[in-house]
Every structure is written in C-alpha cells, then in structure tokens.
Amino acid sequence: MTEELMSGRAAAGGWSRRGALRLGGGAALAALGLAAGVSPASAAVPSGKRFDLTKPSYDLFRHKQLHDVTVQQSFSFDNVNRRLFVAQLRGGQDGKLGNLCITRLDFSGNRLGWMHLNGFGHGVSFAAQGVGGDTYLWTEVEANANGYGKRLARFRWSSGTTLSASSSALTKYTPVSGATEHTCAIDPVNNRLLVRYHKDGAKHLALYTMAAAQSGNFGSPLAQLRQPSIPGTMQGYTVYGPYAYFMVGNAYSADNPSPGNTYLSTVDLNSGRIVQGPTFTKAGSTLTFREPEGLAVYRTAAGEPRLFLGFASGSAGDRRSNLFYKNALI
C-alpha cells in the first residue's frame, strides 16, 4: 500500500459516557486543564487551523511487527522523504538503561531497517527531519537514573548500526539550562521543533524553528510556556502550527476494559490554554491490549495534514504497532 492509498475505514471517535465517567466527566477535566493553563512568557506563533479531535479516526495499519517485541513508545515521520520511524525500549533489558530500538517502516507497516541506541532514554517522543535524501533523528539522550534523557541529540539515520550516548556521530543540545529531561516532536509542515522539558518540578514546552534548533540557538523560542494540567498517563504529544496535541491513557485491563480511557487534548501555544478536550477516542478500540503510544503529524503528497495516533497491541513478548489518523481541520 502506498502513502496515498491509506485505508479510509473509520475507527469511531467521540465521547463515551462510560469513559467520561471513569475520569470524572469530560467537562470537569476540561475545566481543570483550562484553570491550570499558564500564559507563556513569550508567544509569536502565526495563527492556523487545528485538528478537530471529535471527528472519526481512520486506519493506516494494524498489528505490524517492529524490530523488537516490546510496545512502541513513539513514532515520527520524515515528511521530505516519506519515511516512518517507530521507537521502542529494547526487550529483556532494564528500561532505566535507556536502550532504544528504532524501526523504519513503510506506510503499509513493512519493516525496512533498524537502529539501536544505547543509554538514550525512554523514547517518549522524537523527531525525524528530512535533509535532502537523508533522515536525521532528534531524540532524548544521556538517560538519567529514571531512564529518561537529560539532553537532546541529532544524528543521521543509518540502518543496522548501534550508537552509544557518547558517540561522536551525535550532535548534542541542552535547550533549557537547568532542565533535567528533554524530549521533542516535529511539525514537518511548518518546519518547527517542539521541546518538552522538566524543570522546577513541572513540565514545560518551547517551540523553535528547525533552523534555530539545529544551530543550537535556543535563546528566542517562538513560544515558551508551562504545560497546562492534563489528567491521565501521558502517552504522546506533537505539534502542528500554533497548537500542541497530547494523548493520555492506559492499556486495557480489568480496571480499564474496552473501549478504554484514551483522551486527546489541544493546547494553544500562544495562550497556554487547552482549547479542545480532553476528548475521548475509540480509535482502535477492538485491538487486544491497546495501549496508547505516540502522536505525530504528517502531510500527504496531495497536501492533506493528518494527526496520527499510535497504539500498541498484542500479547506480551509479541507486541504490535498500530497507527490511525484524523484529518478534519477547523
């Protein structure tokens, strides 16, 4: 299946009374997030449309094997070269070591390559940047005692290779002085990098042009703000235009049966406030296990922006990758 032949089968979205009650009601959650919104110290992101989280989701693929057997943690698209990359923690190893596996897939979910990254982090979120015919990955690096990366690293994708956190192939960055953790996500449409960092006991966001980030110029972000409160287990984030998107939820269990507790939220980077959500999603609700894992933005060759949602499925020792997307803008 080519990139332009993605399935249009809906994986219904919208609110679930049971899911809303499980988290205390959507209106209450939205009010909590809005009340906790903190206006950014600086904001100069041009206005733009946002994805409507209430609209249906559609399949890209389901039940695809990655290079390792663990759950996917996050994924990213190289929009220049039409490539897809998925991150996992390596199987059979202590997650606090921060040892990652990155799998390259085509848009039908076929495996095309892999890399191992030793001592990098948890794989919370990363960015794939197309430069000519090459892909450069931006990942967390230098795993701390909890297994999360203290800094960011940029390096060229090279299938079948292993990099350590001290490799000379890495260009390392510390976007925010004093931050104890850094991760990132890419807006491939507007060529920007969103950095999420932990400092002074809270999560913060900072948005940069890719040119500024690549040159190590983190002194003048387009926006910088404390992340508003978003209840639930954080499972992914991404950025498109002046909006950041977040996904929370947990795997199916006796306490969290189908259709689960996965919610999406949209944060305005200029105001620092939640403008939509938390919105319940049933994307991939028939999957086994179904743990929400990762968000990313992609624009098709025909010019359609898509917000992708990732889920892990399958049995322990044989977890699978599943991707869905939303394409309605408001």
Summary of the structure (lengths in Angstrom):
residues: 330
radius of gyration: 18.1
end to end distance: 28.8
largest distance: 52.5
contacts: 1200
relative contact order: 0.21
helix: 8%
strand: 48%
